[in-house]
Amino acid sequence: MTTFLCYPKCATCKKAQKWLDDNNIEIEIRDIAKDNPTEDELRQWHEASGLPLKKFFNTSGKKYKEQHLKDKLPGMSEDEQFQLLATDGLLVKRPILADNGAVLVGFKEAEWQKHFGVAVQETATKEEPKPKKATAKKESPQEKVSVRAFQMKITLRGMKPAVWRRFFVPEDITFNDLADVLIVVMGWNGSHLSAFELPKSGMNIMANPWSDDETQFGERNGKTVKLSQFLPGEKKFIFVYDMGDNWEHEVVIEDVRENYPALYPAVLAYEGNCPPDDCGGVWNYMDMLEDDDEDTKEWLKEFSTVYNMEETNGELRAIKAGSKK
């Protein structure tokens, strides 16, 4: 059986697992954080991989940074490095694939294709093109509408240079819908929980994309609480995305428009690109941008995206006011 060592929250691991599933490769999944590799396993995998031992360290990880291992590793013996890796699975590079004596570290599709003899199919690993422009043209003779909407500005806290978006959102949506809007507006992938902190009312509202239970959080459930219940009374509030990386956004209501001519949100202006998911939060991300480590550079190159306002507005058309009760 092929063993797939991964961290469930890791975007690279998710991508690798999807590739394995798409190619019908049976695997035994092992959570590298809950069942961290032993020293003996690490030694065996290191020998089988033929890679330098440094390649087994998760150099873009938060714990690697906190322990200043970039400076410490050159002075450590291999025995000391193996012992350190065995103490915490989050220090170990992931994913690791152990298959019939062969070991692959990290997900490089070309290497995995070669190992499993999978034919190269570029379209299999890219998103299918979405006919967004065509859809927009079909909807252009849109119904005549006039709804109340808020002009907002969302800013990712702590980022230098600044990352912000200015956008309109119709009043008649829930906070759960607003969370979906903000995730798309910013450029996150939406794989994490989120919440709102409303300072004036002292209210925290949860957005839970994985549960259909509308009673789960009572009066704090974002699936049932509408914007009109708190806005525009709350002129400024906090949106938190990913409770682990803790991305905090400040959202300010700049204006209220009574005759907004659409049922869906739209971005008006923006600055900066959104960090990739699962990069450890704002301070770790900014450290990564200055890191000369090749693995870190490669990871950022693979998972960073350039913001595209036209494509974003195409996605936002699917989130319409009045579509949910």
N, C-alpha and C positions, 0 to 999 in steps of 0.2 A: 504494500500500500504506500502511496505517495503521501508524505507528511508535509502539510502546509502550515508553517508557523507564522502567525500574524497577530496584529493588534486590531481589534474590531473597529476602532475609531479612526484608524489610519487610512487616508484617502488612497495611498499607493496600494495598500493591502486590498482594499475594496476593488480597485481596478484590476489587480492581479487575480483575485478570486473570480471576478466576472469573466476574465479571459479564460480561466480554467473551466468555468461552467459552460461558456460559449463553445469550447472545444471538447466538451464531454470527457474531461479528464477527472477521474475519481480521486478524491483526496480525503485525508484525515486531517481535520482542522484542529489546531492547537493554539490556544490563546497564549501568546508569548509573555504577557504580563502576569497572568494567573498561574501559569505553569512554565516558569522561566527555565531556560536550558541549564543543564548541569555542566560542570567543568569538563567532564569526560566527553559529553556530547559536543561541546564547543570545540574541543581538541580534534575530535573525529571529523567534524564538518570543516574545520579550518584546513586540515590535511587534504580532504577530498576536494575542496573547492579550488585549491591552488592559489588562493588570494592572499595578499598581505593581511596580517591580523587586524590592522587598522580598519579594513573594510567591514569588519564585523561590528564596529561601533556605530551607533546611531548618532552621527555627528551633528545632525540638525535637530536633535531632541533637546527638550528642556533640561533633563537631568545631566546630559553631557555638558551643557553650557553652565549649569549651576555649579558643577564640580570642577570647572575649569580644566577639563581633561585635554583640551587642545594643547595646553602648556605642560601638563603632567605626563601624558603618555610617552613622549620621547625619553623620559628618564625612568620609565618602568620596564621591568623585565617582562618577557612573554608570560612567565608563570604568574606574575602579579596582574597582568592584563586579563588572563583567563579567569583568575579568581575574582576580579572585579566584575567582569561580564556576567559571571554566574550568580552574582548577588542580586541582580535586578534585570528582568527581561526588557524593561524600557530602555536600557542602555544598549541593547542589541539591535543591530540593523534588521529591518524587516521589509518585506517578508523574506523568509528562508524556505526553500523548497528542497527537501531531502527525498531523492527518488533513485532507488536501486544503486546506491553507492555514489551517485552524483549529487552535488550540492550547488544550488544557485542562490546567490545572496542579492537581495534587491530585485525589483521587477524591471527588466529590460526585455521588451517584447521580442526583439530579434534573437536574443539568446534563448529564450523560452521556446520560440518557434523551432529553432535549430535542434534543441534538446529533444523535443517531442515529435520532431518531423512534421510540424504543421506547416502547410503551405501559407505563404504570405498573402494575406487578404486585407489590404489597407482599409477597405470600407468596414471591415468587421470591428475595427477599434476606433472608428470615428463616428460621431453623431451623424445620423442621417440628415441631409439638408432639409431645413424646414422652409416651406413656401411662405415665409412671413410677408414678403412684399406682395405676393399674389393675394394672400388673405386680406391684407390691408386694402388692396384695390377693390376686392369684392365687398368689403364693408364700407368703402368710402361714401357711397350714397346712403350713409347711416340715417337711422331714424332721428327725427328732430327731437332732441332732448334738452332739458335745461335743469341741472341738478345743483345742489349746494356742494361745494368742494373746498378743501383746505389746501392752500399752498404751504408746503413744508420744506424745511432744509434739514437734512440728516448729515451729521459729521461724525466720523470715527474718531473717538477720543484717543489722544496720545500720539497720533501719527504725525510725523514730520518728513517730508512736506505733507500738507493737509490732504485728506481724502473726504470729499463731501458730494452730495447730490441735492439739487432743488427739483421739486416735483409737485404735481397736483394729485390728490386722491379724493374720490367722492365720499361724502359724509356717511352714506347709507351702506357701510360695511362693518363687519365685526373686527375686533382686535386680532382675532386669529387671521382674518383676511389681511389686515394691515401688516402682520408679521410676514405673511407671504409676499406682500408688496415690497416691504423694506429689504427682504432677502434678495429679491430680484433686482430692485433698484440699486442696491450696493454691489451685487455680483457674487454673493455667497452661493454655495451649492445646495444649501437647505437641508443638510443631513443632521442637523443638531436642533435641540430644543431652544426656545427663546422665551423672553418674558418682558413685560413693561413695568416700569416704576413711575408712578404718578405722584410727584412730591406734594402738590397742593391738596389732594384728597387723601394722601397717605395710602394709596391703593397699589397693590401689586397684582398684575393680571398675567396669567400663564397662557402661553401658546403651545399647544401640544399636538403636533402633526401626526402622531402615531396612535392616537386614541380617539374612538368615536363616542366615548362616554361623555355626554354633555353635562353630567352632574359631578364629574371627577373633582373639579376645583370649586364647586359651589358658585358663589357670586363672583369669583375671580376667574372663571373659565372664559378664555378668550373666544371660544366658539359661540358664546351666547351674548357677551357684552359688546354693544355697538359703540362706535366712535362718538355718536351723538349724545351718549350718556355722560361723557366726560369732556369732550372737546366742543368748542374752543376754550372752555373754562380753564383747562390745563394748557397754558401757553407754551410750556416747555416740559418735556419728559424724557426718560431714559429707555432705550431699547437695548436689551442684552441678548446677544446671540452666542450660543455654545457656552454652557456653564463651566466647561473645563478650561478652554482658552480665554473665556470671559471677555469677549469683544463688546465694549460699551460704546453706544452711539447716543449722542445728544440730538434730540429731534425738537425743532422749534417751529411753531405755527407762525408763518410770516403774514398770511392774509387769509381772508374768508371770501370766496367768490360765490355769489348767489346764483349765477347763471352759467355754470361750467357746462360746455356743450358736448359732453361725452359721459358714458357710464363706466369708463375704465380710467385707471391712473395713467400718468404720462410724465416722463422726466423732461425738465426744461433746460437744465444746465448741470455740469458736473466738473469735478477736478480730481485727478489721481485714479490709480487702479486699486481695486480691492485686493488685500492680501489673500493668498490661498488658504483654504480650510486646513485645519489640523497642523498649523505651523507653530503653535505654542503661545499665541497671544502677541500683543503689539510689541512688547519689548524684545521678545525672542525673535520676532520677525525682523525688526530693525537691526538686530545683531546679525541675523542671517544675511541681510543685504550687504553687510560690510565684511562678511566672512570670505576668506580666500580659499577655503576648503573646496575641492573639486566636487565632492559628493553633494555639498550644500548648494553649490552653483547649479549642478545638474538637476537637483530636486526642484529648485526655484524655476528653472527654465521649463521643466515639464509641467508644473502645476500653476504657474502664474499666467494670467490672461490680461489682455489689453481691453479696456472698457469700450463697449460699442453701444452708444445711446440708441441708435436706430434699432438694433437687434433687441435691446432691452425693452423698448417701447412696444415692439412686436409681441414679446412675452407678456407684457402687462395687459394687453388687450383681452387676455383670457380671464382676468380677475375683474369681474363686472359688479357694479353696485346692484343690490337687490337680488343677487343670485342665490343668497342664502337667507334663511329666516333667522 
